[in-house]
Amino acid sequence: MKGLITYLWLALSPLLAGMEPSNACDYAGSNLSFIKTNTQKAISADKIKMVHYYAYKALSAIDKSMEQFKDCGCEFAMQSIEEGENYLKKAIKAGSILSTRILLKKALEHANSSQEALADHAEIHSSEYGNDLLAVNTKEMEEKKNIFRPIAGKELEARIDASLIDFELSLQKVISTLPCEEANEYVSQVFERCELELLKSDLTEGKKYYNLRTKEIAAKALVKLGNQCP
């Protein structure tokens, strides 16, 4: 199964290099999931070192996600995550676990607000997506004239989606044939690897989309595992 992921990366490499920015809100939302998870872990930690460790991870993730928030264009989501960032910084400086947790809970509230704002903002981007498709359709005949044009935008996304069909089927096979614990460990590794990849600032838009879609597939598999395993 691990070989399949490697194969997919190699197969997609020629496609991933030239993708146009189009999913900044999706990437910001995905990174928010990572930020919230680590903030929650910091709140639950019972040792100050671990509290700071997870708080730093959340803070670092916010820093790495700022470009996506700016590109998304949702002002309220940006303001909320900046407020969350400020509370995380204060939490790291706090001297006791109790005061740190109070500040971390404030940071989590702002992360939740940012996530809600992105969800509300999604309708705007849905309209933009429709306009993009219309633009592609109206230029279809012109584009066909240039068979050597680089693959980008929605066309590249569609190819990546198609390439991930076999991966999704393989993942379904993993969760239906392996013992629950082993399947959960494997799928969790896929999910976490994609989360970490999405935090990198030097990814091409194609690689971002690939990791986002792979993460979504893994998330669905984890839900299915949760339902079928005791």
C-alpha positions in Angstrom: 0.0 0.0 0.0 2.8 2.4 0.8 4.2 1.6 -2.6 0.9 2.8 -4.2 1.3 6.2 -2.6 4.9 6.5 -3.9 3.7 5.4 -7.3 1.0 7.9 -7.4 3.4 10.8 -6.6 5.7 9.7 -9.4 2.9 9.3 -11.8 1.5 12.7 -11.0 4.8 14.6 -10.9 4.6 15.9 -14.5 1.0 17.2 -13.7 1.6 18.8 -10.4 4.1 21.5 -11.4 1.9 24.0 -13.2 -1.4 24.2 -11.4 -3.0 27.6 -10.9 -4.0 28.9 -7.4 -7.7 28.1 -6.9 -8.3 26.4 -3.6 -6.7 28.7 -1.0 -9.8 28.5 1.2 -9.8 24.7 1.1 -6.1 24.7 2.1 -6.7 27.2 4.9 -9.6 25.1 6.1 -7.5 21.9 6.0 -4.7 23.6 8.0 -7.2 24.9 10.5 -8.0 21.3 11.3 -4.4 20.7 12.2 -4.3 23.9 14.2 -7.4 23.0 16.2 -6.2 19.5 16.8 -2.9 20.6 18.3 -4.6 23.4 20.3 -7.0 20.8 21.8 -4.0 18.5 22.6 -2.3 21.4 24.4 -5.5 22.0 26.4 -5.6 18.4 27.4 -1.9 18.0 28.2 -1.1 17.7 32.0 2.6 18.8 31.8 3.6 22.3 30.9 6.3 21.1 28.5 3.7 19.2 26.5 1.3 22.1 26.7 4.0 24.3 25.1 4.9 21.6 22.6 1.4 21.4 21.1 0.8 25.1 21.4 4.0 25.7 19.4 2.9 23.2 16.7 -0.4 25.1 16.4 1.4 28.4 16.3 3.8 27.2 13.6 0.9 25.9 11.6 -0.8 29.3 11.7 2.4 31.0 10.5 2.7 28.6 7.6 -1.0 29.1 6.7 -1.1 32.8 6.5 -0.5 32.9 2.7 -3.5 30.7 2.2 -5.7 32.8 4.4 -4.6 35.9 2.5 -5.2 34.3 -0.9 -8.6 33.0 0.3 -9.8 36.6 0.8 -12.1 36.0 3.8 -11.3 39.0 6.0 -13.2 37.6 9.1 -11.4 34.3 8.9 -8.1 36.1 8.7 -8.9 38.3 11.7 -10.1 35.4 13.8 -7.0 33.3 13.1 -4.8 36.3 13.9 -6.6 36.6 17.2 -6.1 32.9 17.8 -2.4 33.4 17.1 -2.1 36.1 19.7 -3.7 34.0 22.3 -1.4 31.1 21.5 1.6 33.4 22.0 0.2 34.5 25.3 -0.4 30.9 26.3 3.2 29.9 25.6 4.4 32.7 27.9 2.0 31.9 30.7 3.5 30.5 33.9 0.9 28.0 35.0 -1.2 25.3 33.3 -4.4 26.8 34.5 -3.7 30.2 33.0 -2.3 28.6 29.9 -5.5 26.6 29.4 -7.7 29.6 29.7 -5.7 31.3 26.9 -5.6 28.2 24.8 -9.4 27.9 25.0 -9.6 31.4 23.7 -7.3 30.5 20.8 -9.5 27.5 20.0 -12.6 29.7 20.0 -11.0 32.0 17.5 -9.9 29.0 15.4 -13.5 27.7 15.4 -14.7 31.2 14.4 -12.2 31.2 11.6 -13.4 27.8 10.4 -17.1 29.0 10.5 -16.2 32.1 8.5 -14.5 30.0 5.8 -17.6 27.8 5.6 -19.8 30.9 5.1 -17.3 32.2 2.5 -17.4 29.0 0.5 -20.5 30.1 -1.4 -18.6 33.0 -2.9 -15.9 30.6 -4.1 -18.5 28.2 -5.4 -19.7 31.0 -7.7 -16.1 31.8 -8.7 -15.7 28.1 -9.5 -18.7 28.2 -11.8 -17.3 31.2 -13.5 -14.0 29.4 -14.0 -15.8 26.5 -15.6 -17.8 28.8 -17.9 -14.5 30.5 -18.9 -12.9 27.2 -19.7 -16.0 26.1 -21.8 -16.1 29.3 -23.8 -12.4 29.0 -24.7 -12.5 25.3 -25.4 -12.1 25.5 -29.2 -9.2 28.0 -28.9 -7.4 25.8 -26.4 -7.7 22.7 -28.6 -5.5 24.4 -31.1 -2.6 24.2 -28.8 -2.0 20.6 -28.0 1.2 21.4 -26.1 -0.3 23.8 -23.6 0.5 23.1 -19.9 -2.2 21.3 -18.0 -3.5 23.5 -15.2 -6.5 24.7 -13.2 -9.6 22.6 -13.1 -8.4 20.3 -15.8 -5.4 19.3 -13.7 -7.6 18.9 -10.7 -9.9 16.5 -12.7 -6.8 14.4 -13.7 -5.6 14.3 -10.1 -9.1 13.2 -8.9 -9.2 10.5 -11.6 -5.7 9.3 -10.6 -6.8 8.9 -7.0 -9.7 6.6 -7.8 -7.4 3.5 -7.6 -5.9 4.8 -4.3 -9.4 5.2 -2.8 -10.3 1.7 -3.8 -7.0 0.4 -2.3 -7.7 2.2 0.9 -11.2 0.6 1.0 -9.5 -2.7 0.6 -7.2 -1.9 3.5 -10.0 -1.2 5.9 -12.0 -4.2 4.8 -9.2 -6.8 5.0 -6.8 -5.7 7.7 -7.5 -5.9 11.5 -9.0 -2.7 12.8 -6.0 -1.6 14.7 -3.6 -2.1 11.8 -6.0 -0.4 9.3 -6.5 2.5 11.6 -2.8 3.0 12.1 -2.1 2.9 8.3 -4.9 5.3 7.4 -4.0 7.7 10.2 -0.5 7.8 8.9 -1.8 8.8 5.4 -4.0 11.5 7.0 -1.2 12.9 9.2 1.3 12.9 6.4 -1.0 14.9 4.2 -1.6 17.4 7.0 2.1 17.9 7.4 2.6 18.3 3.7 -0.1 20.9 3.4 1.7 23.1 6.0 4.7 23.4 3.7 5.1 26.8 2.1 6.9 25.6 -1.1 4.3 23.2 -2.5 3.0 23.7 -6.0 -0.7 24.2 -6.2 -0.9 20.7 -7.8 0.8 19.1 -4.8 -1.4 21.0 -2.4 -4.5 19.8 -4.2 -3.2 16.2 -4.3 -2.6 16.2 -0.6 -5.9 17.9 0.2 -7.8 15.3 -1.8 -5.8 12.4 -0.3 -6.5 13.7 3.2 -10.2 13.9 2.4 -10.2 10.3 1.2 -8.3 9.2 4.3 -10.7 11.1 6.6 -13.7 9.3 5.0 -11.9 5.9 5.6 -11.3 6.8 9.2 -15.0 7.5 9.7 -15.8 4.2 8.1 -13.3 2.4 10.4 -14.8 4.1 13.4 -18.3 2.8 12.4 -17.3 -0.7 11.7 -14.7 -1.3 14.5 -15.7 -1.8 18.1 
